[in-house]
Amino acid sequence: MKKLLVLFTLLATLLPQLSFANTKIRIGYWTSGVSLGYGAVLENQAFLKKRGIDAEFVHFPDVNAPLKALASGSIDLAFGAPVAGVFSMASEGVPVKIIAATQPADVAFVVPQGSPITSLAQLKGKKIGMSPAGSSVAVIGTTLLQENAGITANDFALIGGNESRLAQFLSQKQIDAAALRTLTVQQLPELKLRVIATYADEWKKLTHSDALPYIGVGTARSELIAQHPEAVAQVIAALRDTLAWGRTHPDQVVKILQTQANLPEDQARAYVGLWDRMNQMSFETADIDTLKREHAVLLSSGAVKGALNNQLFDNRPYLQSKTLN
């Protein structure tokens, strides 16, 4: 009997690993912006495999495509899903959960150096480049323009595109201003851009808080969490491993970005220099409170629809991941 008890105890400790060892988890991300560099490092290194996760990576050329894939069940998890889109998707009844805060809004409104524009208020009636409509950069940017400068969505022309395209539009004077990540501004010094406002400063002005809004969040389908909570915790642990490794191996990250993401060395080094400003892996109470405030602001401005269900936030896998070695 004692031997059987020992055997059952041993099996009980192994079952959580066996329950997901043969389960493939489909992880999707947008192959541009912040997600590109982090995703390239995540794929190149074996952190997920070391955590017992059989991962299949799915690449998307459009920022909103991971949301559609989550809604249709084509992927199981996205580590940088547009937060505004997740809010809207959840309000429509799509069974997803936010499991981590991953991408702070390190974004600025910029104009060419010779532009007469010096403030947000002067953007009324102008052409403003942003990530495509529906992206968090566009939704938050539109909200800041409306709430802080009195410029509604009908008062300017939103020109959507990825950041390299928007930079090209600026250089060709096809747009008057753009909302670009700090990374892009540093990667393209030859454009000689001037910052007229940052999302961080404008958000503080709007909310009277020091919390920076998020543009990307880790999001998983509810059934994945229900059926394999330990696997989701291991994924989060692997994402944290990636963040920590990138911080201590800058030269290796540069090489990965050069080969996997096709970035020139100077642009890769600019990305590495902002590694911790752009990438995060946290889901503490303060992060959830920030996301709740963000939803309230976006809802008030009309940028998102539907009431917020607090069950959208599931920090159990994150808390479990902190106990893993």
C-alpha positions as CSV (number, residue, x, y, z in Angstrom):
1,M,0.0,0.0,0.0
2,K,2.8,2.4,0.9
3,K,4.5,1.7,-2.5
4,L,1.2,2.4,-4.3
5,L,0.8,5.7,-2.3
6,V,4.3,6.7,-3.3
7,L,3.6,5.8,-7.0
8,F,0.3,7.8,-7.0
9,T,2.1,10.8,-5.5
10,L,4.8,10.6,-8.1
11,L,2.2,10.4,-10.9
12,A,0.4,13.4,-9.4
13,T,3.6,15.4,-9.7
14,L,4.1,14.3,-13.3
15,L,0.6,14.7,-14.6
16,P,0.7,18.5,-15.0
17,Q,3.7,18.1,-17.3
18,L,2.2,15.2,-19.2
19,S,-1.1,17.1,-19.7
20,F,0.5,19.6,-22.1
21,A,3.7,18.0,-23.2
22,N,2.1,16.9,-26.5
23,T,-0.2,19.9,-26.9
24,K,0.9,22.3,-29.6
25,I,0.2,25.9,-28.7
26,R,-0.2,28.3,-31.6
27,I,1.3,31.7,-30.9
28,G,0.6,34.5,-33.2
29,Y,2.1,38.0,-33.6
30,W,2.4,40.9,-35.9
31,T,5.7,40.9,-37.8
32,S,6.2,44.7,-37.5
33,G,6.8,47.3,-34.8
34,V,7.7,46.1,-31.3
35,S,6.4,42.6,-31.8
36,L,8.8,41.9,-34.6
37,G,12.0,42.1,-32.6
38,Y,10.7,40.4,-29.5
39,G,9.1,37.6,-31.6
40,A,12.3,37.0,-33.6
41,V,14.3,36.5,-30.3
42,L,11.5,34.3,-28.9
43,E,11.5,32.1,-32.0
44,N,15.3,31.9,-32.2
45,Q,15.9,30.9,-28.7
46,A,14.6,27.6,-27.1
47,F,12.9,29.1,-24.1
48,L,9.5,27.7,-24.9
49,K,10.9,24.2,-25.6
50,K,12.9,24.3,-22.4
51,R,9.6,25.0,-20.6
52,G,8.0,21.9,-22.2
53,I,6.0,23.9,-24.7
54,D,5.5,22.7,-28.3
55,A,5.0,26.1,-29.9
56,E,3.9,26.8,-33.5
57,F,4.4,30.4,-34.5
58,V,2.0,32.1,-36.8
59,H,3.0,35.4,-38.4
60,F,0.6,38.2,-39.4
61,P,1.4,41.1,-41.7
62,D,-1.5,43.1,-40.3
63,V,-1.7,44.5,-36.7
64,N,-5.3,43.4,-36.2
65,A,-5.0,40.0,-37.8
66,P,-4.0,38.2,-34.5
67,L,-7.3,39.4,-33.0
68,K,-9.2,37.8,-35.9
69,A,-7.2,34.6,-35.5
70,L,-8.0,34.5,-31.8
71,A,-11.7,35.0,-32.5
72,S,-11.8,32.3,-35.1
73,G,-9.7,29.8,-33.0
74,S,-6.8,29.8,-35.6
75,I,-4.3,30.6,-32.8
76,D,-4.4,30.0,-29.1
77,L,-2.3,32.9,-27.8
78,A,-0.9,36.3,-28.9
79,F,1.8,38.0,-26.8
80,G,1.2,41.5,-28.1
81,A,-2.4,41.8,-29.1
82,P,-3.8,45.3,-29.6
83,V,-5.3,46.2,-26.3
84,A,-8.2,48.3,-27.7
85,G,-9.1,45.5,-30.0
86,V,-9.1,42.9,-27.2
87,F,-11.5,45.2,-25.2
88,S,-13.9,45.3,-28.1
89,M,-13.6,41.6,-29.0
90,A,-14.3,40.6,-25.4
91,S,-17.3,42.9,-25.2
92,E,-18.7,41.0,-28.2
93,G,-18.5,37.7,-26.4
94,V,-15.3,36.3,-27.9
95,P,-13.9,33.8,-25.2
96,V,-10.5,35.4,-24.5
97,K,-8.6,36.5,-21.4
98,I,-5.8,39.0,-20.9
99,I,-3.0,37.2,-19.2
100,A,-0.2,39.8,-19.2
101,A,0.7,43.4,-19.9
102,T,3.4,43.3,-22.5
103,Q,3.9,46.5,-24.5
104,P,3.8,50.0,-23.0
105,A,2.8,52.8,-25.3
106,D,6.2,54.3,-26.0
107,V,4.9,56.5,-28.8
108,A,5.2,60.1,-29.8
109,F,3.6,62.5,-32.2
110,V,6.3,63.8,-34.5
111,V,6.6,66.2,-37.4
112,P,9.5,67.0,-39.8
113,Q,12.0,69.4,-38.2
114,G,11.1,72.2,-40.6
115,S,7.3,72.0,-39.9
116,P,5.5,75.0,-38.4
117,I,3.5,72.6,-36.2
118,T,4.5,72.8,-32.6
119,S,1.5,71.4,-30.7
120,L,-1.3,68.9,-30.9
121,A,-3.9,71.6,-31.3
122,Q,-2.3,72.5,-34.7
123,L,-3.1,69.1,-36.1
124,K,-6.7,69.9,-36.8
125,G,-7.4,69.4,-40.4
126,K,-4.1,67.7,-41.0
127,K,-3.1,64.3,-42.3
128,I,-1.8,62.2,-39.5
129,G,-0.1,58.9,-39.9
130,M,-0.7,56.1,-37.4
131,S,-0.8,52.3,-37.3
132,P,-3.9,51.1,-39.1
133,A,-7.3,51.9,-37.7
134,G,-8.3,49.6,-34.9
135,S,-4.7,49.3,-33.6
136,S,-4.0,50.5,-30.1
137,V,-1.6,53.2,-31.4
138,A,-4.4,54.6,-33.5
139,V,-7.2,54.3,-30.9
140,I,-5.1,55.8,-28.1
141,G,-3.8,58.5,-30.4
142,T,-7.3,59.5,-31.6
143,T,-8.5,59.6,-28.0
144,L,-5.6,61.9,-26.9
145,L,-6.2,64.2,-29.8
146,Q,-9.9,64.4,-28.9
147,E,-9.7,64.7,-25.2
148,N,-6.6,66.9,-24.9
149,A,-6.7,69.0,-28.1
150,G,-10.4,69.0,-29.0
151,I,-9.7,67.3,-32.3
152,T,-12.3,64.7,-33.1
153,A,-11.9,61.8,-35.6
154,N,-13.7,63.9,-38.2
155,D,-11.2,66.8,-37.8
156,F,-8.2,65.0,-39.3
157,A,-7.4,62.4,-41.9
158,L,-5.9,59.2,-40.4
159,I,-3.4,57.7,-42.8
160,G,-2.8,54.1,-41.7
161,G,0.3,52.0,-42.3
162,N,3.2,50.3,-40.8
163,E,5.9,52.5,-39.3
164,S,8.4,52.2,-42.2
165,R,5.6,53.3,-44.6
166,L,4.6,56.2,-42.4
167,A,8.3,57.3,-42.2
168,Q,8.4,57.3,-46.0
169,F,5.2,59.4,-46.1
170,L,6.7,61.9,-43.7
171,S,9.9,62.2,-45.8
172,Q,7.8,62.7,-49.0
173,K,5.6,65.3,-47.2
174,Q,2.5,63.2,-47.9
175,I,1.4,63.5,-44.3
176,D,1.8,66.4,-41.8
177,A,2.6,64.4,-38.7
178,A,2.7,60.8,-37.4
179,A,2.4,58.8,-34.2
180,L,5.5,56.7,-34.2
181,R,7.2,54.6,-31.6
182,T,10.3,56.0,-30.0
183,L,12.1,53.1,-31.6
184,T,11.2,54.2,-35.1
185,V,12.3,57.8,-34.4
186,Q,15.7,56.5,-33.2
187,Q,16.1,54.0,-36.0
188,L,15.7,56.7,-38.7
189,P,17.7,59.7,-37.6
190,E,18.1,60.8,-41.2
191,L,14.5,61.8,-41.3
192,K,15.2,64.6,-38.7
193,L,11.9,64.4,-36.9
194,R,10.8,66.6,-34.0
195,V,8.6,65.4,-31.2
196,I,5.7,67.6,-30.4
197,A,4.0,65.4,-27.8
198,T,4.4,61.9,-26.3
199,Y,1.7,59.5,-25.4
200,A,3.1,59.3,-21.9
201,D,2.8,63.0,-21.2
202,E,-0.6,63.3,-22.9
203,W,-1.9,60.3,-21.0
204,K,-0.7,61.8,-17.7
205,K,-2.4,65.0,-18.5
206,L,-5.6,63.2,-19.4
207,T,-5.8,60.8,-16.5
208,H,-3.8,62.7,-13.8
209,S,-1.8,59.5,-13.1
210,D,1.8,58.4,-13.8
211,A,0.7,55.0,-15.3
212,L,1.6,54.6,-18.9
213,P,-1.1,53.0,-21.1
214,Y,-0.5,49.8,-22.9
215,I,-0.7,49.2,-26.6
216,G,-0.2,45.4,-26.5
217,V,-1.3,42.7,-24.1
218,G,-0.8,38.9,-23.8
219,T,-4.1,37.4,-24.7
220,A,-5.2,33.7,-24.7
221,R,-8.3,31.9,-25.7
222,S,-10.3,31.0,-22.6
223,E,-10.4,27.2,-23.3
224,L,-6.6,27.1,-23.4
225,I,-6.4,28.5,-19.9
226,A,-9.3,26.2,-18.7
227,Q,-7.8,23.1,-20.2
228,H,-4.0,23.8,-19.8
229,P,-3.5,26.4,-17.1
230,E,-0.1,25.1,-16.3
231,A,0.9,25.3,-20.0
232,V,-0.1,29.0,-20.1
233,A,2.0,29.6,-17.0
234,Q,5.0,28.0,-18.6
235,V,4.5,30.2,-21.7
236,I,4.5,33.3,-19.6
237,A,7.6,32.0,-17.8
238,A,9.3,31.5,-21.2
239,L,8.3,35.0,-22.3
240,R,9.9,36.4,-19.2
241,D,13.0,34.3,-19.9
242,T,13.1,35.9,-23.3
243,L,12.9,39.4,-21.8
244,A,15.7,38.7,-19.3
245,W,18.0,37.0,-21.9
246,G,17.6,39.9,-24.3
247,R,18.6,42.3,-21.5
248,T,21.8,40.5,-20.8
249,H,22.7,39.5,-24.4
250,P,22.5,42.7,-26.5
251,D,25.0,41.6,-29.1
252,Q,23.3,38.3,-29.7
253,V,19.9,40.1,-30.0
254,V,21.4,42.4,-32.6
255,K,22.6,39.4,-34.7
256,I,19.2,37.8,-34.4
257,L,17.4,40.9,-35.5
258,Q,19.8,41.2,-38.5
259,T,19.3,37.6,-39.6
260,Q,15.7,36.9,-38.5
261,A,14.1,40.4,-38.9
262,N,16.3,41.7,-41.7
263,L,17.2,44.8,-39.8
264,P,20.3,46.8,-40.5
265,E,22.8,46.8,-37.6
266,D,22.2,50.4,-36.6
267,Q,18.4,49.8,-36.4
268,A,18.9,46.5,-34.6
269,R,21.1,48.3,-32.0
270,A,18.4,51.0,-31.6
271,Y,15.9,48.3,-30.8
272,V,18.2,46.7,-28.3
273,G,18.8,50.0,-26.6
274,L,15.0,50.3,-25.9
275,W,14.5,46.7,-25.1
276,D,13.1,47.2,-21.6
277,R,11.1,50.3,-22.6
278,M,9.2,48.5,-25.3
279,N,8.8,45.0,-23.8
280,Q,7.4,44.0,-20.5
281,M,6.1,40.8,-18.9
282,S,4.0,41.7,-15.9
283,F,0.4,41.3,-14.6
284,E,0.3,42.7,-11.1
285,T,-2.7,44.4,-9.6
286,A,-1.2,47.8,-10.7
287,D,-1.1,46.6,-14.3
288,I,-4.8,45.5,-14.2
289,D,-5.8,48.8,-12.6
290,T,-4.0,50.6,-15.4
291,L,-5.9,48.6,-18.1
292,K,-9.2,49.2,-16.3
293,R,-8.5,53.0,-16.3
294,E,-7.4,52.7,-20.0
295,H,-10.7,51.0,-20.9
296,A,-12.7,53.7,-19.0
297,V,-10.9,56.5,-20.9
298,L,-11.4,54.8,-24.3
299,L,-15.0,54.0,-23.5
300,S,-15.7,57.6,-22.5
301,S,-14.2,58.9,-25.7
302,G,-16.2,56.5,-27.8
303,A,-13.0,54.7,-29.0
304,V,-14.3,51.3,-27.7
305,K,-17.7,50.0,-27.1
306,G,-19.2,47.8,-24.4
307,A,-18.9,47.5,-20.7
308,L,-15.8,45.9,-19.1
309,N,-16.2,42.5,-17.5
310,N,-13.5,42.1,-14.9
311,Q,-13.3,38.4,-15.7
312,L,-11.4,39.5,-18.9
313,F,-8.3,39.8,-16.7
314,D,-6.9,36.5,-15.6
315,N,-3.7,36.8,-13.7
316,R,-3.7,33.2,-12.3
317,P,-1.3,31.9,-15.0
318,Y,1.0,34.9,-14.4
319,L,1.1,34.3,-10.6
320,Q,1.7,30.6,-11.2
321,S,4.6,31.4,-13.5
322,K,6.3,33.3,-10.8
323,T,6.6,30.1,-8.8
324,L,8.3,28.3,-11.6
325,N,12.1,27.9,-11.6
